[in-house]
Amino acid sequence: MPKLSDPWNHHDWSSRHYVSQWAEGQDQREIDRQEIFRLMAKTLPYDQEASITILDVGAGYGALAQFLLKYFSNATAVCQDGSDEMAKLGRKRMKDLKGRVKYVLCDFSKPGWSRKIKGRFEAVVSSIAIHNVRSLDIIRAIYGETFSLVKPGGCFLNFDRMTPSLKDQIKWLKEAGFEDVKSFWDGGRRALVGGFKKK
Ligand SMILES: C[S@@+](CC[C@H](N)C(=O)[O-])C[C@H]1O[C@@H](n2cnc3c(N)ncnc32)[C@H](O)[C@@H]1O
């Protein structure tokens, strides 16, 4: 996988050392995200027993995918990420969920990334990942391609930094084709936004 670009040079997701340090720091803060992950699970329009398919965009080591696979005990998940090192760590951390989760490596800042992912999903989710591309046009394009990955009747939820603003994110989600778009939680810099795809 070619190195992911980071226009602000904040992260080096292709470095094993950086990824392992980032994950260690994140582990200590993981408890703070459980409530928002639970809200995401409850917002998805499915029973806990439903055999849904989930796509976690920019999944990292799979914190959100793992939470959702425990909540939806018959679900399976695809974790998309652009970092081999994150995928390696995620496969290790989710070995208990073998058979229910797999990784697809691709760079969501590049047009056509969604074609590398086979199938359509009842639930497409993402956590603190999409803002990494920094460019507003690319975020809009990602929302556009994400729409094509959601099954009719399904849902996309993005817990992320609202760059530049929550209002813009909502506008782009509507432009992508999602309906009933709204903010499900607003924490200021970060929020949970999403919408549904008509049946
Ligand atoms: C801050 S981490 C969040 C990981 C995970 N979603 C979580 O909440 O723990 C951002 C993730 O986005 C991935 N990422 C960043 N830019 C990407 C890109 N252009 N394409 C695919 N993945 C990307 C990184 O590899 C990293 O795993």
The ligand as a Gaussian input file, in Angstrom:
#p B3LYP/6-31G(d) Opt

LIG

0 1
 C       -7.258000       8.694000      14.019000
 S       -7.192000       7.087000      13.287000
 C       -8.809000       6.486000      13.714000
 C       -8.899000       5.006000      13.596000
 C      -10.225000       4.402000      14.047000
 N      -11.328000       4.773000      13.182000
 C      -10.518000       4.788000      15.472000
 O      -11.458000       5.562000      15.703000
 O       -9.817000       4.295000      16.355000
 C       -7.363000       7.477000      11.563000
 C       -7.318000       6.263000      10.643000
 O       -7.607000       6.704000       9.317000
 C       -6.718000       6.056000       8.422000
 N       -6.548000       6.936000       7.258000
 C       -6.068000       8.198000       7.231000
 N       -6.059000       8.670000       5.991000
 C       -6.557000       7.673000       5.207000
 C       -6.805000       7.553000       3.809000
 N       -6.531000       8.550000       2.975000
 N       -7.329000       6.399000       3.346000
 C       -7.608000       5.381000       4.197000
 N       -7.382000       5.420000       5.524000
 C       -6.874000       6.557000       6.015000
 C       -5.431000       5.882000       9.214000
 O       -4.633000       4.852000       8.669000
 C       -5.968000       5.572000      10.592000
 O       -6.131000       4.193000      10.784000

